[in-house]
Structures are given as structure tokens and as C-alpha cells.
């Protein structure tokens, strides 16, 4: 029996003991630090207040107290939870903080839909989920349709807002069934968490409060990030990791600007348009002219070899997500090490987020990229190839006449092992060579 289980048993015998409840939370956070370090660090940064009653009846909730976010816990309800439920519930709250949900949705006019959307987003990063919280699987079963996983809560919120009224009624009934199921358990008519502490409404929040709260919350998250060793940071989603890292210089995004410009210069044949004169017979107004058809395909190859750290991989995937979403570019992403893991291809379009995960982990081969392009009959004249790597591989490759190639290196541009590479070389740190 671990220490947390023993302390919960003591709390059940004396559920009003606020000091013991604080020790229970501290012990649960210690367990989280051992498995999910960054989440534990976030929880260490925020004040924790033990209360005897919360409205609605909930075990935990994030609340704004003036311009400081705090975690409020009902000690008598906490005593009714199992030790694993306490840990999962606290991790759930920490993920809400990482995505800054208490700030982003403080004045939302649709708090019920916000609760569903934010829970769907964070629950995908938990091995289990708190009771009465919505999951992606539940939403898909309710709507009888596939929904893209690992999206930002704003994507799920737009989906929920666009649903017809009959589907919204289905979701409400689903929520009522979850509550009824909980009523048959020990937590009679009690929720495990509440969002009401940060869904305040526009009348209670002014721009001055918003700026101060943003500064306070970012300070908490950055401190948690800095306290987390690199090896324990894992692969956080890019839109979570981006606010936690130090501000980047403009030169770090220079490669993305140049890639965007390059897309407008790669011709892929010509196409007829009515707004141009026919150059051969300009006097015949009924004949269309032609313009260059620009690049049709962007293929991104991401180095997943053992020499690339989790932090470097997360940064690279974050950069891809930024490029795809800022320019609304359709991308095909392939992980590679000594081979191309084509079965793990991601197609990113229409604002879909990049899925952050490691595939493979062997040695590095750049030749497998060009062999793959050649075998797939990819047209070298109308395709842009982006290779994101730490640069360590072979010294020469057969490119099969592919010339539109951009190399993005996690370190210096001189790290690329190929002696005479085609295309251009970029660096996440120093710009271009």
C-alpha cells in the first residue's frame, strides 16, 4: 500500500481535516512529478486551497481569485476518491492550465460547449479520464462520425457550435446519463471537477484583468517548464510547448518565410485562364491565355533517428505545425530513420494539427528519402521536399534529379554530413546558409 492510499484512508476517517487534505494533494503531486514531470511542476506553481463546500458540488476546480489562478479542493469529497482518481484529476487540471483554458475561455458565451471541448482536448493526453468528463470516443459515438484526434480545444468548440440542435440534445442527454451514473456511486450528485471558477462571463472581466492574468499564468507555466529537466519534458503538442519556451528571434523563422516565398516560384506546367490574352493570337478575345501552375505537392520528412532528442523532435514538429497553419499549406509528413515509415504518414490540411509522437529510432539514411520519392513516382518539377534532421547521415546521395529540396537542421547549417547537397540549408538557430 503506497503512501497516498494510506493518507486517503486517514482522510476518510476525518474528512474535515484541511491540513491532511493538503498533505494528500502534496503526495499526489509527488507521484505526478515521477511520471509526468511538467504537469507536476505546473501544479507546484499554483496555490492550493482546501474548502469545505464548492458550488456546484465538485471535488476540484480552478478558480480566479482576483488575478491569480488557484486550485480549490473540497476535502470531504476528496476523501471519497481512490488514489489513482486523485492523480488523474490533478493531471487533468494541469493540462487545462498548460493550454491556458481558464484564460482563453473566461468570457465565453457558451460555457457548456467550452466544458465539453476543453475536456475532449485534454483527456486525449491522459491514460484514464475523470468521471463525467467528455472524451473524443464518446463524442464520436454520440455523433456517429470520425473526428480528428489531438486537435486544439478551439477546433472542437467550433465543431460543437456548428452542430444541429438535435445533436446538441444528444450531447445533453449523454451528460445527464453520466451524472445519473455518478449518482449511483459514492459521490452522490457530485462532480469530480468544475469549470465554473474560470467561466466568469464578459461582465466580470475587463481588458486590464485579462492582461494581468495572462502575465501571471505565463509566469507560472514558464517557471514549470524551466524546472523540468529536458529529458522529462517529453513530446508536448506544439501549441502547448510554444508559450513555454523563451521568445524566439526573428531570424529563427526566416526559413519559413523563405519556404513560403519559394512556393510561388516552383512552376508545375501551365494552365489556361480567361483573364490573360493568348500570346500567339492576342487579337482573338475568345481564346484564353495561360499562366504558370505553381507547386502542387509539399513533402516533409522528419528525422526520428536515435540521435535526435525528444526536445529537438518536438521543436521540429512545432515548426511544421506553424508553417502549415500560418500559410494554410497542405503537407504530407513522413517520419524516417534508416527507412521511410510511410505507414505513419500524416496529411495536414484545413487547420488540422500535427500529431506529436516518435516513430522508429534507428540510424539515419537520407538516401531512403530520395529512393522513396523515386519509387512513388513523385514529380521532381512540381514538388517541394523539406527534410528536417540533425544532419548526421551519409556523405553523398543520389537525388534522382530532385532540386527543390530544403534541409532544416536542428543545429548549425554545417552539421549536414552530405558534402554537396542539393537545394538550400536552413537552421532553427541561425537562419540560412
N, C-alpha and C positions, 0 to 999 in steps of 0.2 A: 504494500500500500504506500503510494507516494505521499509526499508532504501536503500537497494540495488537497488530496482526498481526506486526510486526517483533519485538516483545518476546516473543511466544509462540514464535516461531521460535528465538529465543535460549534460551528456557527448555527447549525440546525438546533442544537440544544439551547442556544442563546442568540436568536436571530436579530435582536436589537443591539448587539454589541458592535458599534461602529468601528472601534479600534481593531477588532478581529476581522471585520469585513475588509478594512484597508489592508490587513496582512494577507488575506485571501487574494485580493487583487494583485498585490506585490508578488506573491508566489506564482500566480498565473502568468504575470508578465515575465518573470524569470524563465518560465518554461517556453514562452514565446521567443524570448531572446535566443534560446538554444536552437530553435528550429526556423524561425522567421525573424532574423535579427533586425532588419529595418523596421518591421512592424512593432517589435518590442521597443525599439528606440523611440518611435513616434509616441507610443503610449507612456513612456517615461517622461516625455517632454510636456505633457498636458496635465493640468491639475485634476485631481480625482476627489469628488465629494460624495460622501455617504449620506443618503436621505432616507427618511422613514416612509415616504409616500411620493409617488410620481403620478402625474395625470397626463395621458391615460396610464392605467396600471401597467408599468413596464419595468423590467429588471434594470436595463441600462439605457442611456440616451446621451447624445451630445447636445449641450446647451450653450448658448451665448450668454455670458454674464458680463454686461457692459460690452467691451470689445475683446474679451478673452474667451476662447472656447474651453469648455471643461467637460469632463466625463462624470455624469451623475449616476449613482448606483443605489438601488433600493436594497438595503441589507437583508430584509426579511424575505424578499423574492430571490435574492442571490443564493440564499441557503437552500432553496428548492432545486437548484441546478446540479447536474453532475459536473465533475471536474473537466471533462472534455467539452461540455457545453459552455462552461465559463471561458475556456481558451478560445474556442471558435467565435464566440460572441465578441470578445475583445479584439480578435483579429479582424472581424467584420467591421467594427467601428474604426479601427486603424486604417483600413482600406478606404473608408469614406473620407477620412482626413487626407490621405495621400492624394485622392482625386479632388480635394477641396470642395466636396459636395456641400458641406454646411455653409460655404460662402457663395458658391455658384447658384444655388437654388433657394437662397434665403427669402427671396420675394417672388417665388413662382406662383402664378395664379392657379396652377393645377397640382397642389401638393400630393394628392392621391397618386397621380400618374408619376410624379417625381419619385415617390417612395418605391413604386414598382421598378422604374427604370434604373435607379441607382442601386437597388438591391440586386437586380439582374446583372449589372455590370460587375459589382464587387464579388458576388458569390461564385463567379467563374474562376476565381483565384483561390478558392478555399477547398480543402478536401471534403469537408462537410459544410452544411449551411445551417444557420439558426432557424428554429421553427418559426412559422408564419412569415417568412421572407420569401419573396418570389425568386424563382430560378428561370434560366433560359429554357430548360427542358419543360417546365410547367407551362411557360408561355407558348412554346411550340405545340404542346399537346392541346392547349386550350384553343389555339387559332388554327390548328391542323395545317401548319406550314413550316418550312425551314426558315430559320432566321440566322444571320451571320453571327458567329461567336466572337468574343473578345473585342467588342465594339465599345466606344465611349458611351457613357450614360446618355449623352445628348442624342445619339443615334437612336437608342431605344425609346427615348422620350418622344422624338418626332414620330416614330412608328406608332406608339400608343396614341398620340394625339390625332393621328390620321385614321385611326380605326373607326369603322361604322359603329353606331350606338349599340347594335346587337352584340358586337364583340366586346365592347366595354362592359355590357351587362354580364357577359360570361366571366370576365375577369373579376367583377364584383362578387359573383356567386362563388367563384373559386376561393376568393379571400374569406368569404363567410364560412365556407366548409373548413378552411384551415383553422379559423377561430373556434368553430364548434369542436373540432378535433382536439384543440388545446384545452377546451373547457372540460373535456373528459379526463384530462391528465391532472397532475398535482397542481399545475399553475392555472387554477380555475379563473377564467376570464382575465388572464394576464398575458400581455405581450412580452416577448423576450427583449425587444428594443422599440424605441420610439424615435421618430424624426421630428416631432413637434417642437423640440427645443431649438431647431435651426430653420424651420419653415415658418418664418415670422410674419410674412406679408409685407407689401411695399410700404404700408403706413408706419411700420416700426423701424424702417431702415433708411437712412439718408446717405448721400454720397460720402460725407465725411466719415461716418461709421464704416462704410464699405472699404475705404482706402486704409483705415487704421486696422481693420480686421484682416485685410489681405496681407498687410505688413506683418502682423502678429503671427498669422498662420504660416506664412512663408518662412519666418524665422524658426518656428518650431520644426518644420519639415527639413529645412537645410541643416539645422543642428543634428537632427536624427540621422540624416544622410552622412554627415561628416563623422559621426560617432560610429558608423557602421563600417567595418573593415571591407576592403574591396572584394575579398573572396566570399563575403557573406551577403553581398548586395544582390546577387542573382540576376535574373533577366526580367527586370520590371518593364512594363509597357512604356513605349517612348514618351507618350504624353504624360505619364507619371514621372518618369525619370528626368525629363527636360527641366521642370522648375526646380529640381533639387540640386542640379549641377551649377557650377559657377557660371556667370554670364559669359557668353562667347563673343569673341571679337568678330568684326565684320568679315575679316579675311577667312574665317572658318567656313563661311557659307559661300565663298567665292566660287567654289566648284559647282554648286547647284545653279548659280546664276549663269555660269558658262555653259552648263549642260542644257539649260532651258534655251539659251540662245542658239546652241548647236542644233537643236531640234528643228529650227526654222531654216537650216541651211542644207539638210540632207534631202536631196531630191529622190523621189521614187517614181520616175516617169512623169508623164504629163496627163492632164485631164481637161476636157472641154468645159468652157464656161461661157455663158451668154453675155457677160459684161465686157469681154475683150473682143477687139476686131480680129478677124482672121488675117494673119500676117501675109499669107500668099495671095489672098484676094480681098483686100480691105474694103473695096467698093461694094462687095456683096454683103449687105447688112444681115441677111438671113443665116449666114454661116458663122458658127461660134468660133471664138479664139481658144487658146489653150494657156494654162498656167502649170507650173511645176507642182506635182503632188508630193507633199513632204513626208517625212519619216512615218512609217506605219507601225513599227514594232520596236519596243524597248525591252531588252532582256537584261536582267540584273542577276549576277552570280555572286553569292555571298560565301566567303571563306568560313567554313565551320571546322577547320582542322584543329588539332590539339594545341598548336602554337598560338591560336587566337583566344584570348581570355574572354570570360563571360562579360566583363565590363566593356571590352572592345566590341564584342558582337552586339551588345545592347545598343551601344552608340551608333554603330553602323546601321542597324535596323531602324533606329530613331531617325537617322538622316534620310533613309529611304522613305519612311513614312512622311517626313516633312516635304520631300520632293514631290511625292505622289499627290499629297493633299493640297499643297500650295499651288501647283500648276495643273491639278486635275488630270494627271497623266495616267494612261493605262499601262501598268507594268506587269511583267512576268518575272517572278523571283524564284531562283533555283539555289538551294544550298549545295555546296560542293566541298570535298576534301581531296581524296585521291580519285574520286569519281563524282559524277553529277547525280544528286539524289532527286531525279525527276519526279518520283512518286510524291515528293513533298512540295511540289510547285505551288506557289501562291499567285493568284491573279488579282491584282489590286486595281480597282476602278470604282468610280462613283462614290468616293469618300470612304471606301472600306479600309479598315485598319490593318496594318501589318501584324501578323501573329509572331510573337517573340518566343522563340524556342531554339534550342541547339539540336542540330541533326548531324550525325556522323561524329567525327573527332579524330580521324586518322591523319595521314600525311597530306601534303598539298601538291596538286598537279594542275598547272594551267593548261597543259595540252588537252586534258579531258574536256575543257570548255569548248575549244575550237573543234575537236572531234565531234562533240555533241551537236554543235551548230551545223557542221557539215552533214552529219548523218540525218539531221532533221530537215535538211534542205532549206535552211533559213537563208533568205536572200541577203547577201552582204551589202547590197547597194541601198536598201531601204530599211536597214535595221541598225539600231544603236545598241552596243554592248557595253554594259557597266560591270566592271569586275572589282569587287570590294574585298580587300585582303590585307594581311600584314606584310606581304611582299615576298615571303620565303617560299621558293619553289625551284623549278628548274631554270637553267640559264638560257635556253632557246626553245622556241615553239614554232610549229607550222600553223600559220593563221588562216590558210585556205583563202587568201585574198580579202579577209575581213580587215577593213581600215578604220571604220567608225567604232573605235574602241577607246573607252575611258577607264583608266586604272585609278581607283580610290584607295589610298593606303592609310592605315590607322596610325602609322608613324611618319617618318620623313620620306620624301619622294625618292631618296637614294636607297631606300630599303628594298626596292624591287630587284629581284635576283636576275631577271631577264636582261641580257646585255643590250639588245637593240629592240626594244618593244615598239609595237605599232601604236598609233593613237597618242593620247595625252595622259600625263600622270598628275594626279591631284593628291593632296594630303589633307586630312582632317585638321591638321595642326598649322600648316604653313601656306596653304593655298596651292599654287600650281608650279610645275617646272616646265 
